[in-house]
Amino acid sequence: QVQLVESGGGLVQAGGSLRLSCAASGSIFSINYMGWFRQPPGKQREFVASESSGGIKTYADFVKGRFTISRDNAKNLVYLQMNSLKPEDTAVYYCRGWGSNNYWGQGIQVTVSS
């Protein structure tokens, strides 16, 4: 069983940047996909970005060109670099690992003020 813990969230002004980190309690090397989801206030959880074990990165259209995902299998860490943040990026961000198993972090708040 792998536990995921997010960090790096907080309050930022529009146009600013944040980097989220996801620390895994065990190896993520064999986890097919590591990624980020978010849940804006009053809305359903939605996909943000993922990176496969083979290094293929996928992004939701609304973050392309602004967010970058990376995974460090040696350190069991996953990052989400978020640039050019907008108020509509305000959400609780969740780290997820999935494939043969399914792991979720507890979530972390990101608030972008206008």
C-alpha positions, 0 to 999 in steps of 0.5 A: 500500500502506498500513501501519497501526501501533497504539499506546496499549495496555498494562496497566490495572485493571478499570474503567479506560480506554485509547485505542488509536490506529492511524496509517496511512502513507497516506490512509484516505479511500478505505478503505471500512471502518476498524476494530478486531479483537482476539484474546484468549489462546487464542481466535480473532480477533474483530471489535470495531468499525468505521466506514465511509467514510460514518461508520456505526459498528458494534460487537460486542455485547460492547463496545456502550456501553463502546467508541467508534471514530472515524476522522480521515480528514484525519490518517489516524488511527483511534481506539478509546476503551475505557472500563469495561474488563473482564479479558475485554477482555484481548487483542491488538488489531489495526487493520484497513482493508478494502474493495477492499484489506485492511490489518492492523496488527501488533497491540498488547497490552491487558491488564486486571487484576482 
